[in-house]
Amino acid sequence: LPLAVLGLGKLGGGSLDYESDLDLVLVYEEIPNINTEIGTFFAKAVEIFINALSGFTRDGNLYRVDLRLRPDGKNGKTSIEKNAFFDYLKNRAAVWELLAYVKLRAVGGDLELAKSVETEARKIIYENAGNSNKIELKSETLRIRERLKAEKTRRKNEIDIKFGEGGMLDVYFAVRYLQLRDNLPDTD
């Protein structure tokens, strides 16, 4: 099945831990001579895949699967054709999406397809970042960081090493910003 499973967030960064969710983007390649509408076929395949990953056991859910970072977010299709994905990255992806897609990694499915999609997507991401206004890139990075801080900060008078000032989220956004600004892709 020509379906690429791409990870973002902790999964894409190779740092999945307890309580992490699986941030996924699912990209397929057209299948020649198939007698069904390809988008419908892959939508059903993804539904089965997500249900298996997020299945409930006697010990709780296997994984929390998050598809919100896919193109067009919650309004987008659960999977996207490869060339449509590249087109989305080239022409419609917002700066905050480039920040998230810095961690895009091939993690499953058809790994040959997934790695080729990762390679091409990275080229597009860094090309877009290189062509973007550096002031806009910086201000959008700060805006997204502040939004997450406001949403996630737990208690006002406690030190929060993840979401608080100087915490892990500040480091995360500083690194992602510098990677995009200076064309420094992650290396494996």
Secondary structure, DSSP 8 states (H G I E B T S, - for coil): --EEEEEEHHHHTT---TT--EEEEEEE---TT-SS-HHHHHHHHHHHHHHHHT-EETTEES--EE-TTSTTGGGS-SSEEHHHHHHHHHHT--HHHHHHHTT-EEEEESHHHHHHHHHHHHHHHHHHHHHS-HHHHHHHHHHHHHHHHHHH---TTS--TTTSTTSHHHHHHHHHHHHHHTT-----
